[in-house]
C-alpha cells in the first residue's frame, strides 16, 4: 500500500540532488541554457516549447523537489488510513510536474500549461475530502484563479502582434511601448490572483480544506509562489506607476493578513494567513526593484513554512483532527520534538537571529529602509513585522503552554516515526539554509548604512510584537461584549476586512437573484404556458379526442358489419 510513497519520495529526492548540484555549477560559472523545440507555425508566429535552465530555475526546482519528497514521505503516515492514497500521491506528483512546467518556461504559452495545471490539480486536492465546506472552498479557489488565467490568456493573445511569446526578448521595451505595458498589467493581474494579493486574498485561508500535506506543499513552494516567481521573471518589465501600485497593494495585503491572524483560532488558517503576509513581503520588496531579495526570501520561506505545516499536521493528527488552538495547551509535555520543530519554524518566521528567515527578512527590511519612501510604507512594514511576531507568539502561547484543554482521556504520543523523519529532514535546512543561500546568491557583501535607531527598529518591533501577542492571547472574544461597535470591529479584522464576504456573496448574489427572476417568470411562467408543458397538455387532449373518435368509428363499423350479416341471413 505504501510502496508508491517510497518510490516517488526517492525519485524526487534524487532529482533534488541532481538539480541542486547543477544549480551550483550554473551559479559558479554564471551559465544559462535556453532550449527551443519548434512545435508548429501559426501564420508567421512560431509555437515554441522553450526551456530556460539557469541558476534561478534550477535552484527553485531543487527546493520544490526536496520539499515535495519530504511531503510525500510524510503522507505515508499521515494518510495511512485513506483507501485512495495512491490517487492522492499521483495528484501531488501531477501538482509538482505542473510547477516544473511553469518554472522552466520563459514562454507564455508553456507557462499557461503549468499555470492551468496548478489551478486544476489544486481544485482536485482542495475537494479531496468530499464535503460541503471542501466543495465551497474548491469553487472559491478555482474561480478566483480563473481571473488570473484570463489575464494570462489575454496577454498571450496580445503578444500575437509581436511574432513570439518568448517574453525574455521583449523585457527591455516593456516600459516604453504602450502595447507592452498592457501585457505587463495583465501579467500582474495573473500574479495577484495566484499569489492571493488583495482583493483576491479570500481563497487562500479557504484552501485549508485540503489535507495538511497538500497545504504544506501549496503554501511553501508551489501554487501561491507561482505568482511571485512570474513577477521575478518579469522584473524588468514594470513601469514606475505599476511598481508603486504593486507596492501599495502588497503592503496592504501584508498588514491585513497579519492583523487577521491575531483574531483567528483555527491552527491551519493562522499559518495560511502568515503565508499571505510573507507573500505580501516578497511582492513589496520585488516592487522596490530587489527581485533577487524576493527570490531569496521565497526559498527560505518555502522551507520553514513546509515544516510549520507538517508540525501542525502532526498536532492535528494526534488531537483527533481538532484544529482549534483554544483546545490545545501544554503540548510541549506530550509532543516535545514536534513542539521543538514548531518553535524553530516560528522563530524563523519572526526573523530571530540566526535562523534562515532572519537573513532574508532582515535584509529586506534594511534595504527598504535605505530607499526613499513615504511614511506610510515605512510604518506598514514595521507594523507588519510586529504583527508577525504577535500572532506567532500568541499561537505558541495557546498551543504549547498552560493546561491541556481537550479530552481528559487522550493519547498524545510521538510514535509516528515516518512523520518525524520527514520533519527532521527539513529542520536542518530551516536552521542553516539562510546563511548558505546568502553566501551562494550574494557573493559580494551588501553595504547597508543606517542610523542606530533604524538598525535597531526591527529588534524593537519584535519585542513589541512579543508583548502584544502575549496580551492578545488573554483576550476573551465572545458575543457578550458590551459595545456592539467593538464586536463589529473585531469581526471586521477577523474576516480579513470582509474579503470572503465580498468574494462570495457580492459576486453571486445579484446573478442568483436574476436567475431566480428568470426561473419564476420564464421557466415556470410564460414559457411554462406557451412552451413544452402547454404543448404536451394540448397534444394529450387532442390525442384523447382522437381516441374517442376512433372508438366511435369502431362501434359504428361493428354495427354496420352486424347489420350486413343480418341482411345476408334474411336473404338466404
Secondary structure, 3 states (H helix, E strand, C coil): CCHHHHHHHHHHHHHHHHHHHHHHHHHHHCCCEEEEEEEEEECCEEEEEEEEECHHHHHHHHHHHHHHHHHHHHHHHHCCCCCCHHHHHHHHHHHHHHHHHHHCCCEHHHHHHHHHHHHHHHHHHHCCCCCHHHHHHHHHHHHHHHHHHHHHHHHHHHHHHHCCCEHHHCHHHCCCCHHHHHHHHHHHHHHHHHCCCCCCCHHHHHHHHCCHHHHHHHCCCCHHHHHHHHHHHCCCCCCHHHHHHHHHHHHHHHHHHHHHHCCCCEHHHHHHHHHHHHHHHHHHHHHCCCHHHHHHHHHHHHHHHHHHHHHHHHHHHHCCCCCEHHHCCCHHHHCHHHHHHHHHHHHHHHCCCCCHHHHHHHHHHHHHHHCCCCHHHHHHHHHHHHHHHHHHHHHHHHHHCCCCCCCCCCCCCCCCHHHHHHHHHHHHHHHHHHHHHHHHHCCCCCCCCCCHHHHHHHHHHHHHHHHHHHHHCCCCCCCCCCCHHHHHHHHHHHCCCCHHHHHHHHHHHHHHHHHHHHHHHHHHHHHHHHCHHHHHHHHHHHHHHHHHHHHHHHHHHHHHHHHHHHHHHHHC
